[in-house]
Amino acid sequence: MQKEPVSAKSIQAVKGQTNYPAPYADQVAGRCKQKLGNFFGLKNFGINQTTLDPGSISALSHHHSKQDEFIYVLDGEVNLILDGKAYPMIAGDCIGLPAGTGVPHQLVNQSRNEAVYLEIGDRSAGDEVEYPDDDIKAAFSDGRWTFYTCDPEI
């Protein structure tokens, strides 16, 4: 466990890594995460400093059943797509996304520059995520995500 402050820049950044199965994983190839919460051994909530390349998305459009999320833009500009409507966000803008609303969201970098933001979420056991545009769901159990299709015919 880390016992003194460090520069966030010194924490390993991982580009394009995701829990999404194929063919969805490629959609976040331009996303680079520094898992700050994991670095410090935080167990109740996670904090990621995320950099989005131009033209990249943060995640598939989704909503959580139990996990609250908070986004704070540090640099650049992104569009928050919230229930199908775009909201521009720039450095200093933030939004809280309560669990259980059923309102899908994602960030999209449509600018010509990188965008950097913090994403903070709890690690609620039994959380489920629905991706309404992609016909998949995910369940969080035993510290990992399991993905499955919404359509039993697939």
C-alpha positions in Angstrom: 0.0 0.0 0.0 1.3 3.5 -0.9 2.0 5.5 2.2 2.9 8.9 0.7 1.6 11.2 -2.0 2.7 10.6 -5.6 2.2 12.3 -8.9 -0.7 10.8 -10.8 1.6 10.9 -13.8 3.8 8.3 -12.2 0.9 5.7 -12.0 0.8 3.3 -14.9 -1.5 4.2 -17.7 -3.1 1.4 -19.7 -4.5 2.2 -23.2 -7.5 0.3 -24.7 -7.8 -2.2 -21.8 -11.3 -3.2 -21.1 -13.5 -5.9 -19.7 -15.8 -5.7 -22.8 -15.9 -8.8 -24.9 -15.3 -8.8 -28.6 -16.6 -7.1 -30.8 -17.2 -4.3 -28.2 -13.6 -4.0 -26.9 -12.3 -2.2 -30.0 -14.7 0.7 -29.4 -12.6 1.9 -26.4 -9.2 1.5 -28.1 -8.6 5.3 -27.8 -9.2 5.4 -24.0 -6.2 5.4 -21.6 -6.9 4.8 -17.9 -4.7 5.4 -14.8 -6.4 3.3 -12.1 -5.7 5.6 -9.2 -8.0 3.9 -6.7 -6.4 0.5 -7.4 -2.9 1.9 -7.0 -3.7 3.1 -3.5 -5.6 -0.2 -2.6 -9.0 1.5 -2.3 -11.7 -1.1 -1.9 -15.0 0.8 -1.5 -14.7 3.1 -4.5 -12.6 3.5 -7.6 -11.0 6.5 -9.2 -9.7 6.6 -12.7 -7.9 9.4 -14.5 -8.9 8.8 -18.1 -7.5 10.3 -21.3 -9.6 10.1 -24.4 -8.0 10.5 -27.8 -9.8 12.6 -30.4 -12.7 10.6 -31.8 -12.8 8.2 -28.8 -15.5 7.1 -26.4 -15.3 6.5 -22.6 -17.5 3.4 -22.6 -20.4 1.9 -24.4 -23.6 3.8 -23.5 -24.7 2.3 -20.2 -26.4 2.7 -16.9 -25.8 1.0 -13.5 -28.3 -0.6 -11.2 -26.3 0.0 -7.9 -23.1 2.0 -8.7 -23.2 5.8 -8.5 -20.7 7.5 -10.9 -19.1 11.0 -10.8 -17.3 12.6 -13.7 -15.0 15.7 -13.4 -13.3 17.1 -16.6 -9.7 18.1 -15.9 -8.6 19.1 -19.4 -10.0 19.4 -22.9 -13.6 19.0 -23.9 -16.0 16.0 -24.2 -19.6 15.5 -25.0 -21.6 13.8 -22.3 -24.3 11.7 -24.1 -27.0 11.5 -21.6 -30.2 9.6 -22.6 -29.4 10.4 -26.2 -28.8 14.1 -25.8 -25.3 15.7 -26.0 -24.0 18.0 -23.3 -20.6 19.7 -23.9 -18.3 19.5 -20.9 -15.0 21.4 -20.5 -12.3 21.6 -17.8 -14.0 22.2 -14.4 -17.3 20.7 -15.4 -18.7 17.8 -13.5 -21.7 15.5 -13.3 -23.0 12.9 -10.8 -24.8 9.9 -12.3 -26.9 8.2 -9.6 -27.5 4.4 -9.8 -30.8 2.9 -10.7 -32.1 5.7 -13.0 -32.0 3.7 -16.2 -30.6 6.7 -18.0 -27.8 5.6 -20.3 -24.6 7.8 -20.6 -21.1 7.9 -22.1 -18.5 10.5 -22.9 -17.4 11.1 -26.5 -14.3 13.2 -27.5 -15.3 14.9 -30.7 -12.6 17.5 -30.5 -9.2 17.6 -32.1 -7.3 17.3 -28.8 -7.0 14.8 -26.0 -9.5 15.2 -23.1 -8.7 14.2 -19.5 -11.2 13.5 -16.8 -11.7 11.7 -13.4 -14.3 9.0 -13.1 -15.2 8.0 -9.6 -17.6 5.1 -8.8 -18.4 2.9 -5.9 -17.8 -0.9 -6.1 -21.2 -2.1 -5.1 -21.6 -5.8 -4.9 -24.4 -7.1 -7.1 -24.2 -4.1 -9.5 -25.6 -4.8 -13.0 -24.9 -2.7 -16.1 -27.2 -2.5 -19.1 -25.9 -1.4 -22.5 -29.1 -0.6 -24.3 -27.6 0.3 -27.7 -25.5 -2.9 -27.8 -27.9 -5.6 -26.4 -25.5 -6.7 -23.6 -25.5 -6.6 -19.9 -22.8 -7.1 -17.2 -22.9 -8.2 -13.6 -20.3 -7.5 -10.9 -19.6 -10.3 -8.6 -16.5 -11.5 -6.7 -14.6 -8.4 -7.9 -15.1 -9.1 -11.6 -17.5 -8.3 -14.4 -19.3 -11.0 -16.4 -21.0 -10.1 -19.7 -24.0 -11.7 -21.3 -26.4 -10.9 -24.0 -29.9 -9.5 -23.3 -31.4 -11.5 -26.2 -31.7 -15.2 -25.3 -31.7 -16.1 -29.0 -28.1 -15.0 -29.5 
